[in-house]
Amino acid sequence: MTDVETLRRKLESLRDELSERRERIDAHGRDGVPADFAEQVTARENDDVVQSLKVQIDGELRQIGAALKRIEAGEYGRCTRCGEDIAPARLDVLPYAEHCTACAD
């Protein structure tokens, strides 16, 4: 079994990295609107991409938070659907996985 403490540190590091990225994205939104119409169009397209990134980051942060709560509760590493152990290799790749490979489909 993969060392839970190592995975906790990995989750906390990922959470911190994503939180910093989210803060940079939020700061990007405070830049204002360009005066040139063509630049405004480009800025709005960029805003759509930035909004999509925010949604993705927020989702990952929620998953990380849930994984950290499972660690605290002693439930980490077990599938939240079927209760079987999640393969250590899966947790190494996706430390906030909440489902085993059979239930992830």
CORKA-V575826 format. One record per backbone hydrogen bond with DSSP energy under -1.0 kcal/mol. CO is the residue of the C=O (numbers start at 1). NH is the residue of the N-H. Records with the same first field share a line. If there is no record, write none. Layout:
CO->NH + NH
This chain:
3->7
4->8
5->9
6->10
7->11
8->12
9->13
10->14
11->15
12->16
13->17
14->18
15->19
16->20
17->21
18->22
19->23
20->24
21->25
22->26
23->27
24->28
25->29
27->30
28->31
36->40
37->41
38->42
39->43
40->44
41->45
42->46
43->47
44->48
45->49
46->50
47->51
48->52
49->53
50->54
51->55
52->56
53->57
54->58
55->59
56->60
57->61
58->62
59->63
60->64
61->65
62->66
63->67
64->68
65->69
66->70
67->71
68->72
69->73
70->75 + 76
71->74
75->78
77->86
79->83
84->79
87->91
88->92
89->93
90->94
94->97
98->80
100->104
